[in-house]
Amino acid sequence: MTLRLLLLGTLVVGLLSGSPVAAQQVPAGAWAGHWERDNSILPVEMTFSSTASGYEGSFSSPQLRVVGIPLTRVRYKAPALLWEIVGDNTTMAFEGTLRGDTLAGRFREDTASGTFTLIRATSAEASVREDQVTFANGSVMLSGTIVFPVGAGPFPGIVFLHGSGAEGRWASRYLAHEFARRGVAALIYDKRGVGRSTGDWRTASFVDLVGDAVAAVEALRSQLRVASDRVGIHGHSQGGTIAPWVASKDQHVAFVVASAAGGGSMADMEIYSLDNSLDVRGLSATDKDLAERYVRALVATAYRGAPRSKLDAAWKRVQDRPWAFAPPPISDPYWSFSRSIATYDPLAMWRRVTAPALLLYGEGDERVPPRSSAARIAQAYLGAHGQRLDVIFFPKADHTFRLRPGASQQFAWPRTVPGYPTSMIDWVLHAAAK
């Protein structure tokens, strides 16, 4: 007990004197190291800073394609430092011990656990600058961030459209930073009803989302450091599917990057996605038939207005199967949104696009059929007013351009397929060149 009091007393004296050793006993600053789970290692960078109420922090990982993801519930009581990272479906809880220039400990996520080791690092000099921006689409106020390159400009620009669900600006922040490092100003924004944006994405139609995107394009074009005639758009998944609509509505769009974009009816794409989520091809012949019938009954109700009774009957036939999932509740926005987008024809919109376009697909895309989608879009775009179309396929990549772990591997941190996003940024720089 006496020794502990003596050590604490020494620490207090050190803090008052401002010695370098004492400065290392607080978590504020930059850290670099790795997280490890099941022998799989993930390089990470973390920062902590003091606030009036305690500490806050963030983490970045190029391998995960994330930048500045905020930490929650950061608590420091020397030498213990605890924090959480809240994901879409789970929360990771970290418990570390700070000793000099090392911060190490364990983390858990549901029933899984791992370790982490971080070493104090020198804060890197900023290579980009972030400015906050707001803009409106009717009564909806949208909030976002423009990531600027270093320099005076004017720079070419790119606006990131959203995928499905409650997507905020964080989803595209890594790509925005990568573009800005290469000289392209990037606008990322919170989907309506997410983060600091008003409205409600759950009740929004494609018309609403396209209007939001057009407002974002014009907001970026209005910036003094942006070349207004060299602003394009990037959309992934749902964002890629509505990208031609945005480009056809706003003739100022200088180029279009559509990744994992659908090239068929909304209902057909939903069937493809659901079949893959159930791994229909891996089921027995009997289960395969049941699963396909159930998926098609679900989609017919959601997209074509088929009677709910037919879906209920299909569900009763499969509800005891281990692969089956229950239909969403009647109150779920899935039903109203599906009906609102059911008649959307992306190919009709591609026939209106004149700006240069790039299509990106992972060969193993489980949500959108890559080859047939690309072929249909190419036929529509080039057969009408399209100037230039390039298509890049990434072998073995999934819907998010990541490589899946091997069958024998229980867990592995996600890995981005080689060439992404470098090849996309190279294409944009060429398309936006003057």
Stockholm file with secondary structure:
# STOCKHOLM 1.0

chainA/1-434         MTLRLLLLGTLVVGLLSGSPVAAQQVPAGAWAGHWERDNSILPVEMTFSSTASGYEGSFSSPQLRVVGIPLTRVRYKAPALLWEIVGDNTTMAFEGTLRGDTLAGRFREDTASGTFTLIRATSAEASVREDQVTFANGSVMLSGTIVFPVGAGPFPGIVFLHGSGAEGRWASRYLAHEFARRGVAALIYDKRGVGRSTGDWRTASFVDLVGDAVAAVEALRSQLRVASDRVGIHGHSQGGTIAPWVASKDQHVAFVVASAAGGGSMADMEIYSLDNSLDVRGLSATDKDLAERYVRALVATAYRGAPRSKLDAAWKRVQDRPWAFAPPPISDPYWSFSRSIATYDPLAMWRRVTAPALLLYGEGDERVPPRSSAARIAQAYLGAHGQRLDVIFFPKADHTFRLRPGASQQFAWPRTVPGYPTSMIDWVLHAAAK
#=GR chainA/1-434 SS CHHHHHHHHHHHHHHHHTCHHHHTTSCCEEEEEEEEETTEEEEEEEEEEEETTEEEEEEEETTTTEEEEECEEEEEETTEEEEEEECSSCEEEEEEEEETTEEEEEEEETTEEEEEEEEEECCCCCSEEEEEEEEEETTEEEEEEEEEESSSCCEEEEEECCCSSSCCGGGGHHHHHHHHHTTCEEEEECCTTSTTCCSCGGGCCHHHHHHHHHHHHHHHHTCTTEEEEEEEEEEETHHHHHHHHHHHHCTTCCCEEEESCCCSCHHHHHHHHHHHHTTGGGSCHHHHHHHHHHHHHHHHHHHHCCCHHHHHHHHHHHTTSTTCCCCCCTTSHHHHHHHHHTTCCHHHHHTTCCSCEEEEEETTCSSSCHHHHHHHHHHHHHTTTCSCEEEEEETTBCTTSEECCCTTCSCCCCEECTTTTHHHHHHHHHHTCC
#=GC SS_cons         CHHHHHHHHHHHHHHHHTCHHHHTTSCCEEEEEEEEETTEEEEEEEEEEEETTEEEEEEEETTTTEEEEECEEEEEETTEEEEEEECSSCEEEEEEEEETTEEEEEEEETTEEEEEEEEEECCCCCSEEEEEEEEEETTEEEEEEEEEESSSCCEEEEEECCCSSSCCGGGGHHHHHHHHHTTCEEEEECCTTSTTCCSCGGGCCHHHHHHHHHHHHHHHHTCTTEEEEEEEEEEETHHHHHHHHHHHHCTTCCCEEEESCCCSCHHHHHHHHHHHHTTGGGSCHHHHHHHHHHHHHHHHHHHHCCCHHHHHHHHHHHTTSTTCCCCCCTTSHHHHHHHHHTTCCHHHHHTTCCSCEEEEEETTCSSSCHHHHHHHHHHHHHTTTCSCEEEEEETTBCTTSEECCCTTCSCCCCEECTTTTHHHHHHHHHHTCC
//
